[in-house]
Each structure stands twice: as C-alpha cells, then as structure tokens.
Amino acid sequence: MSAESIVFAGTPEFAALHLAGLLEAGHRPVAVYTQPDRPAGRGKKLTSSPVKALAQQHDIPVIQPPSLKPAEAQAELAALNPDLLIVVAYGLILPQAVLDIPAFGCINVHASLLPRWRGAAPIQRAIEAGDSQTGTTIMQMEAGLDTGPMLAIASVNIHPRMNASELHDRLAEAGVPLLISVLETLPAALAAAQPQDDSLATYAAKIDKAEAEVDWQLDAAVLARRIRAFNPFPVCWTRLGDQRIKLWEAEPCNADGEPGTILDADSAGLTVACGSGGLRLTRLQFPGGKPLDVAALLLSRSELLAPGVRFAGRAG
C-alpha cells in the first residue's frame, strides 16, 4: 500500500521503536498521533513522548488530542484521508467512528500472543504469571479491548531471568519486521485475518504501584517473578526500618525462616525467608543511591544487611 496514506498512533518507547522501523523501511506516515505532553522528573517539566520526539526529528506533523471522542478530533483525522491507521501502545480509546475512518481500518501491534493478555500490561503480566513464551500479535482493531481478528503473530521465549525491560526489547525486535510484512501484503493480510478464541482470553491489568510493595508471606518464586516483571517500572520495594529499599534483581532459593528475615548475607546476595522458600536478593537500591550489587553494598552496610535483620512490608 502507499506509504503516503498511513497515520501512526503511539506514545511510549515501544511505539517509537515501531515508528523507527516504519521510517527505515520507507513507510513515512503523513501524521503521528501521540498523547499530550506530561509532567515528568523531579521538576515535573512537561515532557514529550518518545513517539513525538522521533516524529519531530523527521519533520512529521504531530497531533496530540486529549481524546478522540469529540467530533472535531475525529474530523481532524478524517481530513488526513488515511488508508490505514497503525496503533502501537497509543493509550487512548479509539471510538468506532475513528475505527471507521481509514479505508483499510486500523491495525494494532500488541505485545502478547492474543487472546492471552489482552489489556494494558501484557509484558509484565506474562512474566509475573510465569509464562515461558509470549510474542507480538498484529490485529485488526474493533470496538472491544484487543478482541479483533489477528493478521500475524511472532513468538518470543521468556527466559527464566528475563525482566520486563529485556522482554520489551525482544518483543519490539519481533514486532517491527512483523508489522512491515503485514503492510507489504495488505489487503491480503486483512482478508486472511483469523478470529480470536475468546474462551482463551486473559486480562493484563494496568500495573498499580501498590502492587510493587513486597509481601514476604508469598511464595519465593512468585516474588522473584514479580521483581522481574516490575523491572524497570514500578520496581518492587520493601522497608528496612524507615528506609524504602528497591529490589532490582532476585532469584528463588531453598530457605526456611520467618518471612522477611535475612538468613544469610555474602557476595552472592542476601537470602531472605519467604512464606515458602527463600529469595536471594542480588541487586538493591537504597534511598538517594544507585542500584548496586549486594556484594558492593555489604562493604558499607554490612550491619544493616546482617543475618537476623528483618525487612518489613505488607506482611510486616
């Protein structure tokens, strides 16, 4: 299809990687939609999304409506006369009136093997659930939440120590060529789209920061997966006295003791008892500091992290 007829909608880095892939392949959108600038950082300065920043680098018009529900926002999109709207982690609801505007409709790049993990946080929920495989699905959009027929899929293995940042990058690597292949075979790809089996659907709820507080009564394997799933955001944490300690890396191990209690501390990590089994913490972050390996932290904080010390949390 003609590159001049594409409009792209996306917001975070995952979307920007796909926009970069489109540009490299010669598919230059006539316009880019992204969410309005948001306050970010300690100074709460208005900050552009990664998609906006990339579009501006390539002199592509950027449109940032707070919603696509108003008639004037829909009219603005219709005036672009798009053949196709490509949506990647845009973050705004597309009403049916918007889905009906492009001649070939709207397609979405979703970071899971649909119908598993429909919703806002498929990468994190796949790791948290202990899935050994996920992938990228390109689907034709409809009014339901990630319910549309599938045009193409690419599978990605989830390795036992893979965190959300690493899986994010692998899924983008898989998604970009998949998207290009779909574009190069439209409209045949649309005609061959396969419906999803709704009976197999699971929901990937948006990550709530409150979930990141560690409950040491849980099984160690569950906690280890959650720590990987919430790295790099929102990062799991626990309390040590009046300090909030971030847990960046950990792995389950055999241990038995009062949940939250440090059982062993050496260069290999801190062994902490859980409701079932133990968690070996290998990379932590104290307030005001950088994430550091436990071996480095023990050089200056050995008393704070000594066996017998107990972390508090939702179970504390």
RODO-2510 file (C-alpha; in nm, 4 decimals, decimal comma):
residues 316
     n   res          X          Y          Z
     1     m     0,0000     0,0000     0,0000
     2     s     0,1038     0,3626    -0,0394
     3     a     0,3248     0,4958     0,2389
     4     e     0,1651     0,8386     0,1971
     5     s    -0,1655     0,7026     0,3261
     6     i    -0,0501     0,5880     0,6727
     7     v    -0,1198     0,7588     1,0047
     8     f     0,0679     0,6304     1,3112
     9     a    -0,0601     0,6472     1,6712
    10     g     0,1611     0,5584     1,9682
    11     t     0,3217     0,7019     2,2783
    12     p     0,5997     0,5128     2,4684
    13     e     0,9374     0,3774     2,3616
    14     f     0,7825     0,0512     2,2400
    15     a     0,5779     0,2522     1,9905
    16     a     0,8748     0,4700     1,8935
    17     l     1,0753     0,1597     1,8003
    18     h     0,7986     0,0583     1,5616
    19     l     0,7767     0,4067     1,4137
    20     a     1,1530     0,3993     1,3589
    21     g     1,1162     0,0650     1,1809
    22     l     0,8465     0,2050     0,9540
    23     l     1,0636     0,5009     0,8603
    24     e     1,3647     0,2799     0,7928
    25     a     1,1506     0,0633     0,5643
    26     g     1,0296     0,3685     0,3709
    27     h     0,6809     0,3889     0,5213
    28     r     0,6594     0,7530     0,6241
    29     p     0,3330     0,8457     0,7989
    30     v     0,1540     1,1604     0,6890
    31     a     0,0966     1,2369     1,0588
    32     v     0,1652     1,0952     1,4025
    33     y    -0,0790     1,0863     1,6926
    34     t     0,0554     1,0656     2,0468
    35     q    -0,0680     1,1511     2,3942
    36     p    -0,0340     1,5094     2,5212
    37     d     0,2935     1,6083     2,6881
    38     r     0,3054     1,5026     3,0522
    39     p     0,4927     1,6338     3,3588
    40     a     0,7965     1,4143     3,4270
    41     g     1,1005     1,4032     3,6526
    42     r     1,1583     1,5743     3,9831
    43     g     1,0884     1,9160     3,8301
    44     k     0,7615     1,7942     3,6755
    45     k     0,8600     1,9566     3,3473
    46     l     0,6290     1,8940     3,0521
    47     t     0,7921     1,6185     2,8510
    48     s     0,7231     1,4898     2,5005
    49     s     0,6566     1,1207     2,4423
    50     p     0,9273     0,9141     2,2689
    51     v     0,6998     0,8960     1,9636
    52     k     0,6636     1,2732     1,9461
    53     a     1,0377     1,3239     1,9818
    54     l     1,1092     1,0833     1,6966
    55     a     0,8392     1,2314     1,4727
    56     q     0,9778     1,5812     1,5243
    57     q     1,3258     1,4607     1,4316
    58     h     1,1808     1,3513     1,0978
    59     d     0,9586     1,6577     1,0481
    60     i     0,6390     1,4548     1,0658
    61     p     0,3317     1,6505     1,1824
    62     v     0,2357     1,5598     1,5408
    63     i    -0,1254     1,5690     1,6672
    64     q    -0,1944     1,5365     2,0414
    65     p    -0,5654     1,5393     2,1240
    66     p    -0,6518     1,4521     2,4867
    67     s    -0,9328     1,2352     2,3474
    68     l    -1,0561     1,1051     2,0131
    69     k    -1,4195     1,1114     2,1206
    70     p    -1,5007     1,4746     2,0225
    71     a    -1,6330     1,5255     1,6701
    72     e    -1,3660     1,7869     1,5954
    73     a    -1,0856     1,5401     1,6790
    74     q    -1,2419     1,2814     1,4501
    75     a    -1,2832     1,5394     1,1744
    76     e    -0,9136     1,6285     1,2024
    77     l    -0,8187     1,2644     1,1467
    78     a    -1,0664     1,2247     0,8606
    79     a    -0,9157     1,5295     0,6887
    80     l    -0,5885     1,3388     0,6569
    81     n    -0,7744     1,0867     0,4363
    82     p    -0,5764     0,7889     0,5713
    83     d    -0,5814     0,4472     0,4118
    84     l    -0,4570     0,2902     0,7351
    85     l    -0,4112     0,3851     1,0999
    86     i    -0,1319     0,1923     1,2755
    87     v    -0,1713     0,1886     1,6539
    88     v     0,1085     0,0827     1,8910
    89     a     0,0613     0,1430     2,2644
    90     y    -0,1214     0,4692     2,1999
    91     g    -0,3045     0,4736     2,5325
    92     l    -0,6282     0,6390     2,4170
    93     i    -0,9586     0,4709     2,3350
    94     l    -1,0479     0,4674     1,9671
    95     p    -1,4256     0,5037     1,9243
    96     q    -1,5992     0,3152     1,6439
    97     a    -1,6255     0,6403     1,4470
    98     v    -1,2438     0,6595     1,4447
    99     l    -1,2027     0,2923     1,3522
   100     d    -1,4267     0,3539     1,0521
   101     i    -1,2257     0,6463     0,9105
   102     p    -0,9290     0,4751     0,7348
   103     a    -1,0075     0,2913     0,4120
   104     f    -0,8347    -0,0262     0,5409
   105     g    -0,9339     0,0309     0,9016
   106     c    -0,6956     0,0321     1,1977
   107     i    -0,4340    -0,2269     1,2906
   108     n    -0,2681    -0,2676     1,6283
   109     v     0,0670    -0,4106     1,7354
   110     h     0,0064    -0,5852     2,0697
   111     a     0,2810    -0,7286     2,2910
   112     s     0,1339    -1,0726     2,3607
   113     l     0,0136    -1,3857     2,1869
   114     l    -0,3526    -1,2942     2,1727
   115     p    -0,6021    -1,3784     2,3091
   116     r    -0,3715    -1,4218     2,6092
   117     w    -0,3014    -1,0966     2,7919
   118     r    -0,5415    -0,8516     2,6403
   119     g    -0,5084    -0,5130     2,8091
   120     a    -0,2591    -0,2547     2,9280
   121     a     0,0340    -0,4531     3,0737
   122     p     0,0870    -0,7731     2,8712
   123     i     0,4666    -0,7753     2,9073
   124     q     0,4665    -0,7518     3,2862
   125     r     0,1753    -0,9897     3,3383
   126     a     0,3310    -1,2600     3,1201
   127     i     0,6483    -1,2591     3,3317
   128     e     0,4567    -1,2341     3,6583
   129     a     0,2424    -1,5346     3,5648
   130     g     0,5470    -1,7458     3,4844
   131     d     0,4719    -1,7826     3,1122
   132     s     0,7570    -1,9435     2,9196
   133     q     0,6504    -1,7865     2,5912
   134     t     0,4804    -1,4721     2,4687
   135     g     0,5022    -1,2761     2,1462
   136     t     0,3740    -0,9967     1,9282
   137     t     0,0372    -1,0011     1,7552
   138     i    -0,0811    -0,7700     1,4798
   139     m    -0,4585    -0,7475     1,4775
   140     q    -0,7342    -0,5564     1,3075
   141     m    -0,8912    -0,3261     1,5630
   142     e    -1,2544    -0,3325     1,6638
   143     a    -1,4533    -0,1772     1,9485
   144     g    -1,3640    -0,4484     2,2047
   145     l    -1,0430    -0,4455     2,4109
   146     d    -0,7821    -0,6239     2,1969
   147     t    -1,0509    -0,8549     2,0583
   148     g    -1,0020    -0,8055     1,6837
   149     p    -0,9035    -1,0698     1,4273
   150     m    -0,5315    -1,1496     1,4041
   151     l    -0,3231    -1,0773     1,0959
   152     a     0,0163    -1,2095     1,2073
   153     i     0,1986    -1,3390     1,5143
   154     a     0,5623    -1,3817     1,6198
   155     s     0,6564    -1,5868     1,9267
   156     v     0,9243    -1,4905     2,1796
   157     n     1,0605    -1,7133     2,4563
   158     i     1,0700    -1,5767     2,8120
   159     h     1,3952    -1,6894     2,9711
   160     p     1,3961    -1,7655     3,3467
   161     r     1,5872    -1,4472     3,4407
   162     m     1,4421    -1,2114     3,1811
   163     n     1,2991    -0,8859     3,3163
   164     a     1,0334    -0,6626     3,1627
   165     s     1,2877    -0,4287     3,0035
   166     e     1,4616    -0,7157     2,8252
   167     l     1,1345    -0,8719     2,7129
   168     h     1,0118    -0,5317     2,5923
   169     d     1,3138    -0,5053     2,3627
   170     r     1,2775    -0,8608     2,2312
   171     l     0,9094    -0,8035     2,1520
   172     a     0,9899    -0,4823     1,9677
   173     e     1,2555    -0,6668     1,7680
   174     a     0,9927    -0,9230     1,6716
   175     g     0,7155    -0,6689     1,6135
   176     v     0,8869    -0,4337     1,3705
   177     p     0,9524    -0,6841     1,0881
   178     l     0,6115    -0,8399     1,1524
   179     l     0,4445    -0,5034     1,1017
   180     i     0,6418    -0,4366     0,7838
   181     s     0,5436    -0,7763     0,6436
   182     v     0,1755    -0,7049     0,7089
   183     l     0,1975    -0,3670     0,5383
   184     e     0,3590    -0,5213     0,2342
   185     t     0,0794    -0,7780     0,1973
   186     l    -0,2263    -0,5578     0,2554
   187     p    -0,5119    -0,6073     0,1767
   188     a    -0,4492    -0,9833     0,1505
   189     a    -0,3411    -0,9941     0,5164
   190     l    -0,6690    -0,8341     0,6201
   191     a    -0,8691    -1,0812     0,4154
   192     a    -0,6896    -1,3753     0,5808
   193     a    -0,7263    -1,2454     0,9381
   194     q    -0,8079    -1,5131     1,1961
   195     p    -1,0650    -1,4550     1,4743
   196     q    -0,9512    -1,4900     1,8343
   197     d    -1,0815    -1,7639     2,0624
   198     d    -1,2465    -1,5567     2,3349
   199     s    -1,2624    -1,8571     2,5679
   200     l    -0,8809    -1,8447     2,5989
   201     a    -0,8614    -1,4732     2,6795
   202     t    -0,6824    -1,3394     2,9873
   203     y    -0,6661    -0,9805     3,1049
   204     a    -0,3419    -0,7875     3,1630
   205     a    -0,4500    -0,5245     3,4125
   206     k    -0,2626    -0,1948     3,4309
   207     i     0,0179    -0,2030     3,6873
   208     d    -0,0785    -0,0418     4,0172
   209     k     0,2206     0,0975     4,2091
   210     a     0,0777    -0,0540     4,5271
   211     e     0,1474    -0,3998     4,3813
   212     a     0,5215    -0,3294     4,3994
   213     e     0,5344    -0,3457     4,7800
   214     v     0,6688    -0,6890     4,8735
   215     d     0,4577    -0,9254     5,0791
   216     w     0,7133    -1,1614     5,2314
   217     q     0,4404    -1,4134     5,3141
   218     l     0,4161    -1,5026     4,9456
   219     d     0,5971    -1,7897     4,7760
   220     a     0,9547    -1,7011     4,6794
   221     a     0,9028    -1,7984     4,3149
   222     v     0,6026    -1,5639     4,2927
   223     l     0,8063    -1,2771     4,4363
   224     a     1,1013    -1,3439     4,2059
   225     r     0,8765    -1,3278     3,9014
   226     r     0,7152    -1,0068     4,0231
   227     i     1,0543    -0,8436     4,0782
   228     r     1,1500    -0,9269     3,7184
   229     a     0,8108    -0,8170     3,5883
   230     f     0,8299    -0,4798     3,7645
   231     n     1,1851    -0,4031     3,6468
   232     p     1,2294    -0,1229     3,5337
   233     f     0,8867     0,0045     3,6476
   234     p     0,7497     0,0450     3,9073
   235     v     1,0272    -0,1615     4,0808
   236     c     0,9438    -0,3812     4,3781
   237     w     1,0327    -0,2460     4,7200
   238     t     1,0338    -0,3266     5,0879
   239     r     1,1052    -0,1423     5,4113
   240     l     1,4167    -0,1669     5,6245
   241     g     1,3495     0,0421     5,9322
   242     d     1,2372     0,3795     5,7980
   243     q     1,4028     0,3295     5,4579
   244     r     1,2345     0,2123     5,1405
   245     i     1,4637    -0,0355     4,9646
   246     k     1,4113    -0,1130     4,5954
   247     l     1,4647    -0,4724     4,4827
   248     w     1,6037    -0,4836     4,1289
   249     e     1,7207    -0,8430     4,0944
   250     a     1,6440    -1,1635     4,2836
   251     e     1,6056    -1,5370     4,2365
   252     p     1,4271    -1,8060     4,4376
   253     c     1,6296    -2,0423     4,6533
   254     n     1,5831    -2,3023     4,9255
   255     a     1,5411    -2,1435     5,2667
   256     d     1,3233    -2,1644     5,5748
   257     g     1,2630    -1,8976     5,8351
   258     e     1,0452    -1,6090     5,9486
   259     p     0,9217    -1,4301     5,6328
   260     g     1,1211    -1,1145     5,5612
   261     t     1,4215    -1,2206     5,7710
   262     i     1,7735    -1,2130     5,6270
   263     l     1,9146    -1,5625     5,6752
   264     d     2,2489    -1,5194     5,5020
   265     a     2,4496    -1,2294     5,3586
   266     d     2,7550    -1,2691     5,1365
   267     s     2,8865    -1,1674     4,7957
   268     a     2,6334    -1,3989     4,6286
   269     g     2,3440    -1,1987     4,7746
   270     l     2,1053    -1,1764     5,0660
   271     t     1,8996    -1,4865     5,1393
   272     v     1,5614    -1,3754     5,2737
   273     a     1,2946    -1,6103     5,4035
   274     c     0,9536    -1,6016     5,2369
   275     g     0,6200    -1,7651     5,3058
   276     s     0,7515    -2,0613     5,1100
   277     g     1,1193    -2,0935     5,0211
   278     g     1,3677    -1,8087     5,0104
   279     l     1,4608    -1,5180     4,7892
   280     r     1,8232    -1,4393     4,7077
   281     l     1,8431    -1,0626     4,6554
   282     t     2,1380    -0,9698     4,4349
   283     r     2,0811    -0,6041     4,3421
   284     l     1,9293    -0,3382     4,5688
   285     q     1,8864     0,0376     4,5816
   286     f     1,8868     0,2481     4,8974
   287     p     1,7130     0,5885     4,9035
   288     g     1,9223     0,8524     4,7279
   289     g     2,1613     0,5937     4,5860
   290     k     2,2025     0,3943     4,2675
   291     p     2,1134     0,0278     4,2182
   292     l     2,4122    -0,1755     4,3390
   293     d     2,5081    -0,5401     4,3642
   294     v     2,4748    -0,6747     4,7172
   295     a     2,8487    -0,7510     4,7207
   296     a     2,9191    -0,3769     4,6893
   297     l     2,6537    -0,2793     4,9442
   298     l     2,7960    -0,5144     5,2063
   299     l     3,1229    -0,3196     5,2028
   300     s     2,9477    -0,0232     5,3666
   301     r     2,6158    -0,1548     5,5001
   302     s     2,7007    -0,4977     5,6412
   303     e     2,5369    -0,4247     5,9775
   304     l     2,2126    -0,3082     5,8132
   305     l     2,2037    -0,6206     5,5980
   306     a     2,3233    -0,8762     5,8525
   307     p     2,1573    -1,2136     5,9171
   308     g     1,8700    -1,1751     6,1610
   309     v     1,7667    -0,8323     6,0284
   310     r     1,4075    -0,8339     5,9094
   311     f     1,2582    -0,6490     5,6171
   312     a     0,9072    -0,5152     5,6696
   313     g     0,6399    -0,4892     5,4046
   314     r     0,2768    -0,5663     5,3688
   315     a     0,3443    -0,8607     5,5989
   316     g     0,5484    -0,6538     5,8464
***
